[in-house]
Amino acid sequence: MKKLLSVLVLSMLLFNVAAQTSTDPVIFEIGGKQIYKSQFMKEFLRSIGKDPAATPTACTYEKRKALEEYVQLYVNFQAKLADAYSMGLDTSKYLLNELAVYRKDLAAPYLIDSATMMSLLREAYERNHYALHAAHILVPCQESAGPEDTLKAYNHAMELYQKALQNPDFYSIAQKEMYDQRIDNIDPLIREKATQVNPYEGDLGCFTVFDMIYAFESAVYSMKPGEIHAPVRSRYGYHIIKLFDRYPYYGKVQLAHIWVTDKDPNAQGKINSAYNQLNSGVDFATVCKNHSSDPNTAKEGGLMPELSCNQLPFEYVETIAKGLKVGEYSAPFKSRFGWHIIKLVKNETMPEFESLIPYYKSRMTRGERSTKPQHIFVEQCKGKYNFVDYTKVKTSKKKNAPYAASLDAVRAVVTDSIFSAIFNYDSNQITDMRPLFKIGDRQYNSRQFARHMYKNKTVYPICPLDIFVADRYNDFVEAMVLKYADDRLEIDNPEFGELIDEYRHGLMIFAYNDIKVWSRALKDSAGFEDFYNRMAPTHSYDDTNDAVYFWNHRARVNVVTIADSACLKPAKAQKIVNKAVAKGWSINDLEARLNEKVSKKACVAETPVAVELQVVEAGNQNLLTNNEWGKGVYTRPTEKGYQFLIVEQILQPELKSRDEARGYYLNDYQNYLEEQNNLELRKKYNVKIYQNVVDEITY
């Protein structure tokens, strides 16, 4: 038995020696937990911002000092962390809530296809270089419409598309279509007014990336000027699009303009007259004031606020795109609103792609563009985690064999109430417990699907219930696949797990320090009093490090302010002040005597006389000049009146009281508690630092 124990002890010693001399030796032991050199170096190099792959450089005193200081900080941190776990701080409600919020934000980039996201961002950037001028005809069709209604809308859209290809007047087709739609949907009593013809029906003006829904945007940016696109499906219906032009354009511009309304019979003559005056050297603001029909800007020299392309008439965008430079004005041009001359005051230029990424991401918060990277990620996860949809798996190879599972059980409990968010059901009615699908080691059945619909109920457009349930099933599948991937993030992405642990440990240490140091120092009045009594006598005025615990030379100054010389003449006030100083009056007596002498007729100040005692410290005040740092009376003028500075006493340097220096002593007490706690933890957790490993570190 003794021989066996000897062998075991020897084996352990040999193992320990091997660990210490391996390529990754143990550098610390804390509470029995071994921490390896590689783990420590990863944290250390990150703390000093050095690339771990960089070649080590020559050792210096400063580098060695930085390493040794971090060794102590790291050991203290790990010991506190061990104690925090022993106190159960990792399971506190506050920590779990904070961690959940942080994790949700941190997980978002991991739950999309990053390549697709970057492609969409690049696409947005390239499109953002241009503004487009287009018009469209919309054939309404709800996203949830049934096959019959969808086909009907599509066929009608194709008819309009063919007409648009054959008729160069796109607006006339749009006018007819919109008129027919309005006729079908309005009260006959107001039909005439509501169906008045818009000569530019369907015109969208100018727009750029993010101004339109993604499907529409993608279609129109693929077109050439003059082209008409076949019907494009969006959640609103089918769009027939005509692109008129494409202009190089970015961001917002600020313009000054001269506008002569087309209601003026001599509009063209007036704009030409304005242009001639500009060419002869007359100031733009002057010409604008005399000629412009815009009452909102004429008095301001025609200056408009900064506007994006979708806030301007397309003719303005077109004129700018032709090469108008900042400070230049255009030749007169015609729009549907009249005649114009514009002057470019300010023009944004296209930033670098990287600087626009945060803005683009903030715009990609909803719609097809925002969900595309996630949809692709979900499909990737389905393959990665062996997804099986049992509603699409047949039990037999025979033709028309039944599916292994179906949505019939859920469909049976869903009523039209689902569309108005008042849906309810009895889960016991769902007896078919066959799994609908599986992802990884999890399976989901009809009851879980119904519960998901109930928890996420909202107002929906009315559509056939079969289609609605199928759509919600797809939503349910995607949500559960995402949840599965989310739950596995720490397993599948070690760097994500490290970030979560880092934040968790930060929250734990913060809570630990609050319990052991910060709040304890504030609550432990007896301990603080004892600390103050021990430390106060050790401070020296001659030690510059102790300066914060002492008052420097101070002066007691009575500041007498006469608001206005009309209230009390300076000479009269001076006599009263001198007398007060000579006879040792109190400041209240001085103030009362001065107020007695105030001229009631000439004085309009609400407070003619004010007397205030101030105690100011040398080197930390701006009341007295160097020449005034002594007992006496000093006079100085103010805006309307004057002041007397009565220096009644110069105080010698002295130690501040506990309350006067409370903040400094409290900080020292917290540091003391921190040091004591660190010493206790090193004993409690039997901390070992293998100095030989530390000494061999180079970086």
MODA-V118139 format. One line per field, one symbol per residue. ss: DSSP state (2 for helix, 1 for strand, 0 for the rest). psi: psi as a letter, one per 40 degrees, with the letter a starting at -180 (. if undefined). A space follows every 50 residues. Layout:
ss->???
psi->???
This chain:
ss->02222222222222222222200001111100111122222222222000 00000000002222222222222222222222222200222022222222 22222222222002222222222222200111111111110000002222 22222222222222220002222222222222222002222222000000 00111110000002222222200000011111110011111111111100 01111111111000002222222222222000022222222000000222 00100011222002222222200000001000111001111111111000 00222222222220000222222222222222220001122201000000 00100002222000022221000000222000001111100111122222 22222000100000222222222222222222222220222202222222 22222222222222222222222022222222222222000002222221 10011111111100000002222222222222200022222222220000 00000000111111111000000002220001111110000111111111 1001100000022222222222222222222222000110222220000
psi->ddddddddddddddddddddeiegihdihhfehhhidddddddddddefh hdeihiiihiddddddddddddddddddddddddddefdeeidddddddd dddddddddefihddddddddddddddeeihihiiihhhhhideiidddd dddddddddddddddehegddddddddddddddeeihddedddefihhef heheaiiaiediidddddddeeiiheihiihhhaedahhhhhhdihhhii aiihihihhhieehdfdddddddddddddeehiddddddediehddedef fehiihiideeiidddddddeeehiheiiiiiiiaeeaiihihhdihiih iiddeedddddddfeiadddedddddddddddddffhhheeehieieihf iiidiiedddddehieedeefehiihdeeheheihdiihbeiihaddddd dddddfiahiihihdddddddddddddddddddddddedddegddddddd ddddddddddddddddcddddddgddddddddddddeeihdehdeedeei hahihhhhhhhhdhdddhidddddddddddddefiiddddddddddehhd deheidgdhhhhhhhihhefiediideegihahhiiiaddbiihhhheih hiiihiidddfdddddddddddddddddddddddefhhhgdddddehi.
